[in-house]
Amino acid sequence: SITATGNVAIKSLKSIPVTSIAKELETGTITTGNDLVNKLISNTYWGQLSNYLSIPTDCPQRDERLGWTADTQVFAETGTFFANTMKFFHKWMRDMRDTQNSLGGFPGVAPLAQYGDEKMRLGWADAGIIVPWTVWKQFGDTQIIEESWNAMDLFMNHINDTKYNHETLCGENGNYQWADWLSYEPLESCSGLAFSPQGPLPEAVSYWNYLSASYWVIDAFMMRDMAAATGRDAAKYQQMADSAKAYIKENFLNEDGTFKTAILNTMQTPALFALKNQLLEGEPKAKMIDRLRENFAQHDLCLQTGFLGTSILMATLTENGMEDIAYELLFQRKNPSWLYSVDNGATTIWERWNSYMIDKGMGPRGMNSFNHYAYGCVCEWIWETVAGIAADLATPGFKHIIMKPIPDKRLGHVTAEYRSAAGLIKSAWKYEGDTWIWEFTIPKGVTATVTLPGEMKSKEYGSGTYKVTK
């Protein structure tokens, strides 16, 4: 502390960013012709810088600063575009392994602190699989798989044995789930909608079991990929993924593609996970997409998703022919939306969609933060779909690139440069009238599968700089 005997005039203040992301670790810059979207990207970047400090914290400002595992996993891929986070996550995965229990359960927080030691909570525990897979995919790093394999395998066996069932795991999860945290949907946990005075509502437990089984599928496919990359038994995990999908279909879905628990049919997140995991085909899938479109229309083209649903929202919409909805969500300025916070002066990503409301003031004061990076996961979609720079699972670390940009005139132009593990990748597009012009650069020794907007056929490109118009 500093004390003085008289009046002190402060002439200037200088802030110094403190972060684990040193300048030499920064990897990517991306800008558009839309100032609001640019501010959203900037807010995401500064949220990462201020929360990646030895561990990936949830927020730097309140007396918490914990390595919440769901926050970490939903943002991990976005973070790799702004910085080389490979060593950062090697360290953090040591924390995860140190906190694992003897059954295989991962916690809500790593390293352990004043709270968050509950194991096997869906979406949080799964960070033990999702983060190593993400680091491998983005950097081509198999060391993190080798270091984490035994822990991951133990966790997956535990999931497989228990079907990731909430009631079965009550001794570990404390009979509570954060689930799609801070969503605007029914059965949200923080607001108490998932509970009665007697405990969790039956429909909430059904929802949790559906979400946990959805992560069982996701985790199993990721383990299959990592097993194949390191010469292990990939077939074991393919079979596990197939079994998990069959389990979901039998226990949670009707033949027409509707959910057996009726309230789930009124929500966005359950449909998004069903589509992401390719649980439906033909007419049932088409009807689920129609219901999802209707849901967005009923909510004035606003998302309703929380931490988990938002992490898969934009990519799942795009992969299922709803990129028009995805762009409407990007440009949306009503509450809840990304740009609502931008319009209200945000300089980092908020914890809640309604952390501050222009008509009501501060959001819920019991738990609120103006610096949580989780919802910045939208920038993963901006990098991979808007700019068209995505890794290929078949050759991770960007040794082969998937370049499939989907533009929108409202952005005007996009300029992205990414210093990947395989070299500098560039993608820049703009509109001149109705003509779309795209220039892209593929690094030396790298190839790319390129698909132009609105086309089904792709073309292979080698190293070099190219210009195409459409």
N, C-alpha and C positions, 0 to 999 in steps of 0.2 A: 504494500500500500504506500501511498504518497500523502504526506501531510504538509500543510503550509501555514504560516502565521498570519498571512495577509491574503488579500484578494488575488486570485490567479486568473489571468486572461488566456484562454486556449485559442491560439492563433491558427492551428491546423491539426488535423488528425489524419493518420495514414493507417490503413488496414493492410494486413499482410495475410494472404490466403495460406492456410495450413492444410495440407492434403498429402495423401500417399501417391497422388497422381502428379509426379514431377513433369516438368515441361517436356523432357525427352521421352516421356511415356505417352504423350498425347499422339493420337493416330489419325483423327478424322475431323474434317470440317464440312458442314453442309449448310447451304443457304438457299432461299427461294425468293421469288418475287412478291411474297406476301409478308408484310411486316409482322402481323400477328403470329403467323406460323414460325417466323424467325425468332420471335421472342419466346415462343414455346420451346423451341430447340435450345435457345440460350438458357432458359430456366432449367431444362433437363441437365444440361452440361454443368451448370453451377451447383445444382443439387447433387450431382455425382461428386464433384470436386470436394464439396463441403461435408459429404457423408462417407467418402472412402478415406478413412483415416485409421490406418492399422487394421481395422475391421470395417465391413460395410454396415454402418450404423443406420438406424431408422431416421433419426433426426439429430442435429448437432446442438440444438438450442435449449431443450428442456432437460431436466435431470434424469435422463434415461440413457440415450446414446448406446443402444444395444444392437447386437448383430442379429436382428430378427431375420429368420431364415426364409420366410415367404417374400418379404421385401427384396431380399437378396436374389432369390431365384427368378422372380418376375422381371427384374431389371437387368439381370446378368448379361444377356445378349446385347441389349442396347449399350451397356457400358463398354463392351469390347470395341464398338465402333469409335468411341471417343478416346479410348485409352487402351494401352496394352496392359490388361489386367491379369495376365497369366500367372505371374509370380504372386501377385496379391491374393489370388484365389488358391494357389498352392498353400499359402500360409493359412487362409481361412478354412480350407478343408481339413487341415490338421486340427483346428479348433473343433470342427464338426465331429471328426473321428474321436477326439478326446471326450466328447460329451455323449457319445452313443452308449446306450445301455446294453446289457449282456444279451438281450433278446434281438437286438438290431435296431431299436427305435432311436430316431434322431429327434432333437429337441426343437422348441420354438425359437430359441436364442442360442447363438454360439459366438464366442465363448460364454459359458454360464455366468450369470450375474444375479441381481436381486430377484428376478423372476424370469419365467420363460422356460423352466426346466421340464414342462409337460412334454412327453414324448408322443409320437404317432398322431399328431394333429394334421389332418389332411392339408396339402398345399404348403405346409411349413416343413414337415419332416422330409418331403420329397426333394427339397433343396439338396439333400445328400446325393441324389442321382442327377438332378437337372444341372447343377453347377459344373460338375466334372464333364458331363456331356457337352455343355456349351463351350467350355474352354477347349475341349478336344476339337469340336467342330470349327470353332473360329480360328484357332491357332495351330491346329494339327498336332497338338501336344498329347502324346500317349502316356507321358510320365504321371500325369495326374490320375489317369485311369489305373496305372499300376499301383500307385500309392494308396488309392481308395478302394481297390477292387474287393478286398475281403470285407470291408465295412459295407460296401454297396450290396454285395452278394448276401450278406447276413440280413440286411434290411429287406431285400426283395424276398428272401425265403420267409421272413416274418409276415410280410404282406400276403404272400401266397397261402401261408398256413391259416391266416386269420380272415382272409378275404377283405382285409383293411376295414373290417366291420366295426362300427363305433361301439356297439354294446360289448363286443368281445374284447375290445381294447380299453374299456373304461378304467381299468386299473392303471393304465399308462396315460391316457388322455384327460383324466379328471372329469369325465362325463361332460365335456365342453368342446366345442369346435369354433374357431374363428371363421372358418369357411370363407364365403365370398365377402370378406370384411369390408364394411362401410359402403356396401351397395345400396341402391335405392329400391331394392326388390323385397318382396315378402320373405320372411324367414331369415332376415339379417340378424346376426348375433349381437353386435354392439348395441343396437337400439332395443334389444330385448324381444324382438318379434319372433324369435325361435323358441321362446320359453314361456311356460306357465309357472305359477308359484310352486308347482310340484316338480318342475324340471323341464328338460327339453320336450317340445311338442313331438308327437309321433311323426307328423309330416316333416318336421325339421330333421329328425333322425333319418328318415328315408332319403331326404335331400342330401344329408351328409354322406350317407352310405353310397349314394349315386356318385357324388363328387369324388369320394375317396377311390371308388372303383374306376372312375375315369382316370385318376392319376396312376392307378395300378397299370392301366393300359399304357399310358404315356411313359411311365418309368420302365416298363418291360421292353417297349420298343427301343428306348434309349440304351438299355443294357444290351439288347441284341446288337445294336450298332457298335457299342464299345467292345463287346466280346469279339465281334468280327474283326475289329481294328487291331486287336491284340492277340489274335490267334486262339481265342477261347471258344467255348461251346455256345455259339449264337443260337442254335436250334432250341436250346432250353428256354431261352427268353422269347423266341418266336412263339413257342407253344404256350408259354405263360401269357403272352399278350392275347393270343387267340382264346385262351380259356377265360381271361378277364373280360373280353368283349362278349363272349357267349354268356357269361354270368350277368353282365349288365342287361343284355337283351332279354334274358329269362326273368330277371327280378324287377326291372324298372321300366321296360318298354312294352307297349302293346304292339300287335302285328301291324297296325296302321301307322305306327311311328309316334303315337302320343305317349305321354308318360302315365304310368299307372297311378302315381300320386298326382291328383288333378291340378293342384296349385302350381306344379312345375310347368304346366302348359301355358301359364300366364307370365312366364319369366324369360329373360334373355339368356342368362348364364347356362342353364341346363341344356338348352338347344345348341349353344355354341360348343359345349363339350361333346355333345353327340355328333355334331358335324365334324369337329376336329378329329375325332377318333373314328370317323367313317363307319358309324354303326348302322346307317341306313342306306338303302339303295332304291332306285326307281320311284314309284309314286309316294311311298312313305317319306322318303327324303325330300321330294318336291313339296309335299304338304308341310313338312317342318320348316322349310325355307319360306314358304308362303306365310306361315304363322309368325315366323320371326320378322318378316317384313311388316306384317300387320302390327306387331308389337312396337316396332320402331315408329310406325306411323301414329299409333295411339299415344306415343310419348313425344310427339312433335319432333321426331328425328333426334331424340336425345338418348344417349346410352343410359342404362340403369345399373351397370355392372360395378363390382367392387374390385378388390385387389386381384383376385384370381381370374374372374371373368374378363377383366380389362386386358390382362396379359395375353389372352388368346383372341381377343375381339377382332382386331383389324385384319390379321392374317386369315382367320377363319372366314370372315365375311368375304374377303378377296378370293380365297380358294374355292368358294362356293357361289361365285357369280354375283356377289353383292358388293363389288367395289364401289358402286354408286352410293350405297349406304355408308360405306367406310369414309368416303370423301365428305359426305354430309356431316358425319360425326366430327371429322377433323375441323371443318369450318364452323361447326355449331358454336354459338355464343351464349345460348341460354344455359341456365343451371338445370342439370349437370352437364358440364362439358369442359374440355381442356382450355378453350379460349375464354371461358367465363372468368377463370382466375387471371388470365392475361389482361382482360379488360378491367379487372379490379386491382391492378397494380402489382401482381405477383412478380417476384424476381427469381424464385425457385418454384418447384412443384409442391402443391399443397397436399396435406394428408387426406383431407376430405374434399369432396367436390364443393361443399358449402362451408369451407373454413371461414370464409367471409361472404356475406350477402349484402348487396347494395341496398336492399330495402329493409333488412333486419339487423345488419351489423355482424358482429362476430358469431361464428358457428358455435356448436356445443363446447363450452369452456372446460368441461371436465377432461377432455382429451382433444386437443387441437394443435395443429402445427402448420406453419407456413413453409416448412422445408422438409418434405418427405419425397424421395425420388421415385417411388413405386409407379405412380401413374405416368411418369416419363417414359415408360415402356412403349408408348406410342411411337417413339423415335426409332425403334427397331423396324417398324413398318415403313417409316419415312425413308430410312436407309435402304431397306431391301426391296420395297415395292415402288415407292415414289422415285427414288434414284436408280433402283435396279441393280444393287450391289449385294449379292447374297452368296454365301458359301455353299459348296456342293458336298453333301454327306459322303458321296462316293470317294471324293478326294479332298478331305478337310484341310483347313488352313489356307483356303483360297488358291490352292494350286490349280483348281478349276473353278470358274466363277459361273454362277447363274445370273444372267443379266436379262431381266424381264420388266422393264419399267412400265408403270401404268400412270400416264400423266393426266393432269386436269388443268384446263385453261385458267382456272381461278388462281393457280399458283404462279402463272406467268412464266417463270423459268426456275430451274433447279441447277445448282452447281455443287457437286460433291467430290471430295478427294479423300481417299482412305488408304493409309499406309498399312497395308495388310502384312501378314507374316510372309507372304510371297512377293511383296512389292507394292508399288504405288498404283492404285486403281483410280481412274477418273470417270466421272459420268456427268455430263452437262446437257440439259435439253432446254429448248425454248420454243415459243410459238412466234411465227411471223405471219400474221393473218390467220388463215386456217392451216398453214403448213407447220408441221412439227419437225424440228431439227434437233438431232441428237449427235453429240460427239462423245466418244468414249475411248479410254486407253486401257489396254490389257498389258500387264507387266511382262518383262522378259521371262521366257520359260513357262508361261501360264497360258492356258486356253480358256475359252468361255463359250457357253451355250447361250445364244442371243435370240430373244423372241421380241418382235416388234409389237407395239400396241394393237390390239384387235386381231392379231394373227394367231393361228394355231401351230403353224410350222415354225421350227427353230432352225438356226444355222450355227455351225461351229466357226469360231474365229480364233486365230493365233495371236501372238504378241503383236502390238502395234497400236496406232491411233486411227480411228475410223470416224466417218461422218455419214449419217444416213438421214433421209428426209421421208416424211410420210404425210 
